[in-house]
Structure formats: structure tokens, C-alpha cells
């Protein structure tokens, strides 16, 4: 690979693959870093070099970064539930520390670290922004706690060690190449199959994954070292999202809204069953706690300082469903409706 090399971690994943493709389209020579056990679905037509490394191993990461001038650390353990919840915390903390230390050791000149709006406190009845960082104690669930720990680690290294990092905070990306799928992608899949007859009303900020990827590029080019930038789309109720999914696949949307409180015993039982079987429960205690808040966020800072924009969330839903259908993860049609 000739010319300046841009390193991207997590390129086998949903967001990492999108970031790598946006960078390659802009002429960057991309080197993607993946785990040996990662799915190869998103690597079939990867626009660059692929190297394998355990991102918790600083030595292996340094080797993977050798010759790089720019780093996008997108990889994360993105699970809202695990049989061993502590594994999520350990993975995200260890990966972030090893990758950032390796970046310093290899003299990487620019780092974009992918955090999450999970590190922010929602504003009930309003829209939160980057000025509302959460403490570990305020974060609901081990995934959010792990992202707070990792983000603070990056901020400390910026202040103490001169790490040249900009922090981006995606809201809830959806779109093509959601292989696992992500927790939000799982909602799209289940709803498209007609397996969500009822729901708990909440709110979230939906954004097309390719817009988030483009926001990473803008952060690298225009972002301020040590500053956080929310990369979001539009605020949407879960009911509106489910209705959009159902309209695309020709199903009737769920009409029954369930109260949160009576579902906690069900969630406890589902988690116990999950620990016994290893099968991730569809409803968890932490998810119900989060559902009590509308997770609405403003991208005003990124718009003003980076020139960031996002397309309508409905396009993200349609693109996600189209990809899921093409991959055979959902029916191509249902009750006369066709996914474009």
C-alpha cells in the first residue's frame, strides 16, 4: 500500500465498514483492522488492505498501525446484554486503552475516536447535547458504562499525553451492512417479520449509517482536538419507527402500547433464561430502564463546526430493510408490500 495510510478498526462491523468505504471513496489508502473471528460478510469487497489483530493487545495493534498517519477507532463491543456483563466493560476499556497507547507510540497524527450518545445524560422533555456528559454511575447498563469509561480514558490521554483525538458520538445508526444485527437493527428485523405485536413507547434519534460515516471524515478534517461531536439524525418515537417499517413491508403496525413497570418481572425472567441458554433476551431490565427516557439529541455543534448534515430517517429505514431483504434476513415482501 503506497501513500499515507489511514487505519480503521472494526471494519468487519456495521459502522466501521461504512467509515472505511467513505474514506476510501475520498481517496484514502485504508488499512482495516479486524479480529480473526470477525464475520467476513462486510469484507468481501473491502476497498483496502485487511490485517488481523486482537485490539486488546497493544503490541499487535502497534504492528497493525505501522506506517499509518491517521486512525479511526470505530471498533467496540456493542452489546446491550451479555451472559457475563463484565465482559463488555473489560473489552471496551481494554481495546480503547491499547489502541490509543499504540497510536501515541506509532506517532499517529490524527485520531477520530467513535464514542456514543450513550455517554450523555438524556434530557427528559428536551433535547440533550454534548454539554451533558454522564458519569459511570449515571449511565444505565454495562454497555453505556463501558462507553463512559472508554470516553473518559480518551479525554484523559488527550489532556495528559497529547493524544491528537477528536471524539464523535453517533446516536442510533441504521442502514446497510448491519450484519449481526445491532440492537436497533434487530428491532427492524423482528418488526419486518411481524414478531412485534406490541411495544413500549419511547423515543430515539435515528440516523443513516453512511451519514455517521461521513461525519467521521468531517471530524478528522475540521474537528477540534479533545472536543465531542454528536453525529445524529432526527428524533423519532418508537411507534413512528415501527409504523415506517411496517409500511415498507406491507404489514399493519402494532397498536398496543405496553406500560413499562409490569414488564420488569418478564425481563428478569428473560435474562435468567438467557444466562442459562446463552440466547440474548429480547427484553432486558436495562432496556426497560432506558425506555423510560426519550433519547433525543442535537447535532447542532457538528452542523456548525464540521458542516455535518443527515438525510431523513425514513431513508435510513428503507435502506436498512432493503439490505436485510437482499441478505435474506427478512422477507422480500409481506401482504403485498414490497421493499424497494
C-alpha positions as CSV (number, residue, x, y, z in Angstrom):
1,X,0.0,0.0,0.0
2,X,1.6,3.3,-1.1
3,X,0.9,6.8,0.2
4,X,-0.3,7.9,3.6
5,X,-2.2,5.1,5.3
6,X,-5.4,5.6,7.2
7,X,-6.1,2.9,9.9
8,X,-9.7,1.9,10.6
9,X,-10.6,-0.5,13.4
10,X,-13.8,-2.6,13.4
11,X,-14.2,-2.7,9.6
12,X,-16.0,-6.0,9.7
13,X,-18.7,-4.3,11.7
14,X,-21.7,-2.1,10.8
15,X,-20.3,1.4,11.3
16,X,-16.7,0.5,10.7
17,X,-17.4,-0.9,7.3
18,X,-19.3,2.3,6.4
19,X,-16.5,4.6,7.7
20,X,-13.8,2.6,5.7
21,X,-15.9,2.9,2.5
22,X,-16.4,6.7,2.9
23,X,-12.7,7.2,3.5
24,X,-11.7,5.1,0.5
25,X,-14.1,7.0,-1.7
26,X,-12.3,10.2,-0.7
27,X,-9.0,8.7,-1.9
28,X,-7.6,7.5,1.4
29,X,-5.4,4.4,1.4
30,X,-7.3,2.4,4.0
31,X,-5.9,-0.4,6.2
32,X,-8.7,-2.2,8.1
33,X,-8.1,-3.9,11.4
34,X,-10.3,-6.9,12.3
35,X,-10.4,-9.7,14.8
36,X,-9.6,-13.2,13.4
37,X,-13.1,-14.3,14.5
38,X,-14.9,-11.4,12.8
39,X,-17.6,-12.1,10.2
40,X,-16.3,-11.7,6.6
41,X,-19.6,-10.6,5.1
42,X,-18.6,-6.9,5.1
43,X,-15.1,-7.6,3.9
44,X,-16.0,-9.3,0.6
45,X,-15.5,-6.1,-1.4
46,X,-13.4,-4.2,1.1
47,X,-11.7,-1.1,-0.6
48,X,-8.3,-1.6,1.0
49,X,-5.9,-3.7,3.0
50,X,-7.1,-6.0,5.8
51,X,-4.9,-7.0,8.8
52,X,-5.9,-9.1,11.8
53,X,-5.2,-8.1,15.4
54,X,-6.6,-8.5,18.9
55,X,-7.4,-4.9,19.7
56,X,-6.8,-5.6,23.4
57,X,-3.1,-6.5,22.6
58,X,-1.1,-3.2,22.3
59,X,1.8,-4.9,20.6
60,X,-0.4,-6.4,17.9
61,X,-2.2,-3.1,17.4
62,X,1.1,-1.3,17.0
63,X,2.1,-3.7,14.3
64,X,-1.2,-3.2,12.5
65,X,-0.7,0.6,12.7
66,X,2.8,0.7,11.5
67,X,3.2,3.3,8.8
68,X,-0.2,4.9,9.5
69,X,-0.8,8.6,9.7
70,X,-4.4,8.7,10.7
71,X,-6.6,6.5,12.9
72,X,-10.4,5.9,13.1
73,X,-11.1,3.7,16.1
74,X,-14.6,2.5,15.4
75,X,-14.4,-1.0,16.9
76,X,-16.4,-1.6,20.1
77,X,-18.2,-4.4,21.9
78,X,-21.7,-3.2,21.0
79,X,-23.9,-5.4,23.1
80,X,-26.6,-4.3,25.5
81,X,-26.6,-7.7,27.1
82,X,-24.1,-10.5,27.7
83,X,-24.1,-13.6,29.8
84,X,-21.1,-12.1,31.6
85,X,-21.9,-8.3,31.6
86,X,-18.4,-7.5,32.9
87,X,-17.0,-8.8,29.6
88,X,-18.5,-5.8,27.7
89,X,-16.9,-3.4,30.2
90,X,-13.5,-5.1,30.1
91,X,-13.5,-5.3,26.3
92,X,-14.3,-1.7,25.6
93,X,-11.9,-0.4,28.2
94,X,-9.0,-2.7,27.2
95,X,-9.5,-2.1,23.5
96,X,-9.6,1.7,23.9
97,X,-6.5,1.8,26.1
98,X,-4.5,-0.5,23.9
99,X,-5.4,1.3,20.6
100,X,-4.8,4.8,22.0
101,X,-1.5,3.9,23.5
102,X,-0.5,2.3,20.2
103,X,-1.5,5.4,18.3
104,X,0.8,7.5,20.6
105,X,3.7,5.1,20.3
106,X,3.4,5.0,16.4
107,X,3.1,8.7,16.1
108,X,-0.4,8.8,14.5
109,X,-1.1,12.4,13.7
110,X,-4.9,12.4,13.9
111,X,-7.3,10.2,15.8
112,X,-11.1,10.0,15.5
113,X,-12.5,8.0,18.4
114,X,-16.0,6.7,18.0
115,X,-17.8,7.1,21.3
116,X,-21.6,7.2,21.5
117,X,-24.5,9.4,22.8
118,X,-24.7,6.6,25.4
119,X,-22.1,8.7,27.3
120,X,-24.6,11.6,27.6
121,X,-27.4,12.2,30.0
122,X,-30.8,12.3,28.3
123,X,-32.9,15.4,28.9
124,X,-36.4,14.4,29.7
125,X,-38.8,16.7,27.9
126,X,-36.0,18.2,25.8
127,X,-33.0,17.5,23.6
128,X,-29.6,16.7,25.0
129,X,-26.2,17.8,23.6
130,X,-22.5,17.4,24.3
131,X,-22.7,19.5,27.5
132,X,-24.4,16.7,29.4
133,X,-21.7,14.1,30.0
134,X,-22.8,11.2,32.2
135,X,-20.7,9.7,35.0
136,X,-20.4,5.9,35.1
137,X,-22.9,5.8,38.0
138,X,-25.4,7.8,35.9
139,X,-25.1,5.5,32.8
140,X,-27.8,2.8,32.6
141,X,-26.4,-0.7,31.8
142,X,-23.0,-2.0,31.3
143,X,-22.6,-1.1,27.7
144,X,-23.3,2.6,28.4
145,X,-21.0,2.4,31.4
146,X,-18.2,0.9,29.3
147,X,-18.5,3.7,26.8
148,X,-18.3,6.3,29.5
149,X,-15.2,4.7,30.9
150,X,-13.6,4.5,27.4
151,X,-14.5,8.1,26.5
152,X,-13.0,9.4,29.8
153,X,-9.9,7.4,29.1
154,X,-9.5,9.1,25.7
155,X,-10.1,12.5,27.2
156,X,-7.5,11.9,29.9
157,X,-5.0,10.9,27.3
158,X,-5.7,14.0,25.2
159,X,-5.1,16.2,28.3
160,X,-2.2,14.2,29.8
161,X,-0.4,12.7,26.9
162,X,-1.2,15.0,23.9
163,X,-3.2,12.3,22.1
164,X,-4.5,14.1,19.0
165,X,-8.0,12.8,19.2
166,X,-11.4,14.1,18.3
167,X,-14.4,12.3,19.8
168,X,-17.6,11.6,17.8
169,X,-20.8,10.4,19.4
170,X,-23.2,8.7,17.0
171,X,-26.8,8.5,18.0
172,X,-28.6,5.4,16.6
173,X,-27.3,4.4,13.2
174,X,-29.3,2.2,10.9
175,X,-28.8,1.2,7.3
176,X,-27.0,-1.3,5.1
177,X,-24.4,-3.9,6.3
178,X,-25.8,-4.4,9.7
179,X,-24.6,-8.0,9.8
180,X,-25.2,-9.0,13.5
181,X,-27.6,-7.1,13.6
182,X,-27.2,-4.3,16.1
183,X,-29.8,-3.9,18.8
184,X,-31.7,-1.4,16.7
185,X,-31.3,-3.5,13.6
186,X,-32.8,-6.4,15.5
187,X,-35.9,-4.3,16.0
188,X,-36.2,-3.7,12.3
189,X,-35.8,-7.4,11.6
190,X,-38.3,-8.5,14.2
191,X,-40.8,-5.9,13.2
192,X,-40.5,-6.8,9.5
193,X,-41.2,-10.4,10.4
194,X,-44.3,-9.4,12.2
195,X,-43.0,-10.5,15.6
196,X,-43.7,-7.3,17.5
197,X,-47.4,-7.2,18.2
198,X,-46.9,-4.7,21.0
199,X,-44.2,-2.2,22.1
200,X,-43.1,0.1,24.9
201,X,-43.3,3.7,23.6
202,X,-40.0,5.6,23.8
203,X,-38.0,7.9,21.7
204,X,-34.7,7.7,19.9
205,X,-32.6,9.7,17.4
206,X,-32.2,7.8,14.1
207,X,-29.5,8.4,11.6
208,X,-28.3,6.8,8.4
209,X,-25.1,4.9,9.0
210,X,-23.5,6.5,5.9
211,X,-24.2,10.0,7.3
212,X,-22.4,9.0,10.5
213,X,-19.5,7.7,8.5
214,X,-19.3,10.9,6.6
215,X,-19.4,12.7,9.9
216,X,-16.2,10.8,10.9
217,X,-14.4,12.2,7.8
218,X,-15.6,15.7,8.6
219,X,-14.4,15.3,12.2
220,X,-10.9,14.3,11.0
221,X,-10.7,17.3,8.6
222,X,-12.4,20.0,10.7
223,X,-12.8,18.8,14.3
224,X,-11.1,20.3,17.3
225,X,-8.8,18.1,19.3
226,X,-10.4,16.9,22.6
227,X,-13.9,18.1,21.5
228,X,-17.0,15.9,21.3
229,X,-19.4,16.0,18.4
230,X,-22.8,14.3,18.3
231,X,-23.5,12.7,14.9
232,X,-27.2,12.2,14.8
233,X,-30.3,12.5,12.6
234,X,-33.8,13.1,13.7
235,X,-35.7,12.4,16.9
236,X,-38.4,9.8,16.4
237,X,-40.8,7.9,18.6
238,X,-40.5,4.1,18.5
239,X,-44.1,3.9,17.4
240,X,-43.4,6.1,14.3
241,X,-40.3,4.0,13.5
242,X,-42.4,0.7,13.7
243,X,-45.1,2.2,11.5
244,X,-42.5,3.2,8.9
245,X,-41.1,-0.4,8.9
246,X,-44.5,-1.9,8.6
247,X,-45.5,0.4,5.7
248,X,-42.3,-0.7,3.8
249,X,-43.0,-4.4,4.2
250,X,-46.8,-4.3,3.9
251,X,-47.7,-5.1,7.4
252,X,-50.1,-3.5,9.8
253,X,-48.2,-1.6,12.5
254,X,-48.5,-2.7,16.2
255,X,-51.1,-0.7,18.0
256,X,-50.7,-2.0,21.6
257,X,-48.5,0.2,23.8
258,X,-47.3,-1.6,26.9
259,X,-46.6,0.2,30.2
260,X,-43.0,-0.3,31.4
261,X,-43.5,-1.2,35.1
262,X,-45.4,-4.6,34.6
263,X,-42.7,-5.8,32.2
264,X,-39.8,-5.8,34.7
265,X,-40.6,-9.3,36.0
266,X,-40.8,-10.6,32.4
267,X,-37.4,-9.0,31.8
268,X,-35.9,-10.6,34.9
269,X,-37.1,-14.0,33.8
270,X,-35.9,-13.5,30.2
271,X,-32.4,-12.6,31.5
272,X,-32.3,-15.6,33.7
273,X,-33.2,-17.8,30.8
274,X,-30.6,-16.1,28.7
275,X,-27.9,-16.8,31.2
276,X,-28.9,-20.4,31.2
277,X,-29.1,-20.8,27.5
278,X,-26.8,-18.1,26.1
279,X,-29.6,-16.8,23.9
280,X,-29.9,-13.0,24.1
281,X,-33.3,-11.9,25.6
282,X,-35.4,-9.6,23.5
283,X,-36.4,-7.6,26.6
284,X,-33.9,-6.7,29.4
285,X,-34.1,-4.8,32.7
286,X,-31.7,-2.1,31.4
287,X,-33.6,-1.7,28.1
288,X,-36.8,-1.1,30.1
289,X,-35.0,1.5,32.3
290,X,-33.8,3.3,29.2
291,X,-37.2,3.1,27.6
292,X,-38.5,5.5,30.3
293,X,-36.4,8.3,28.7
294,X,-36.8,9.8,25.2
295,X,-33.2,9.6,23.9
296,X,-33.3,12.8,21.9
297,X,-30.1,14.6,20.8
298,X,-28.9,17.7,18.9
299,X,-26.2,17.6,16.3
300,X,-26.0,21.4,16.2
301,X,-22.4,21.6,17.2
302,X,-21.4,19.1,14.4
303,X,-23.5,21.0,11.9
304,X,-22.0,24.4,12.8
305,X,-18.3,23.3,13.2
306,X,-18.0,20.4,10.9
307,X,-20.6,21.1,8.2
308,X,-22.4,17.9,9.1
309,X,-25.8,17.0,7.7
310,X,-28.1,14.0,7.8
311,X,-30.8,12.7,5.4
312,X,-34.3,12.0,6.6
313,X,-34.5,9.0,8.9
314,X,-37.1,7.3,6.7
315,X,-34.4,6.8,4.0
316,X,-32.3,5.1,6.6
317,X,-35.1,2.7,7.5
318,X,-35.7,1.9,3.8
319,X,-32.1,1.3,3.0
320,X,-31.7,-0.9,6.1
321,X,-34.7,-3.0,5.1
322,X,-33.6,-3.3,1.6
323,X,-30.2,-4.7,2.7
324,X,-31.8,-7.1,5.2
325,X,-34.1,-8.3,2.4
326,X,-31.2,-8.8,0.0
327,X,-29.4,-10.8,2.6
328,X,-32.4,-13.0,3.3
329,X,-32.7,-11.7,6.9
330,X,-36.3,-10.5,6.3
331,X,-39.0,-11.4,3.7
332,X,-38.7,-9.5,0.4
333,X,-42.4,-8.8,0.6
334,X,-45.3,-9.3,3.0
335,X,-49.0,-9.0,2.4
336,X,-48.5,-7.3,-0.9
337,X,-45.9,-4.8,0.3
338,X,-42.5,-4.7,-1.5
339,X,-39.3,-3.4,0.0
340,X,-37.6,-1.2,-2.6
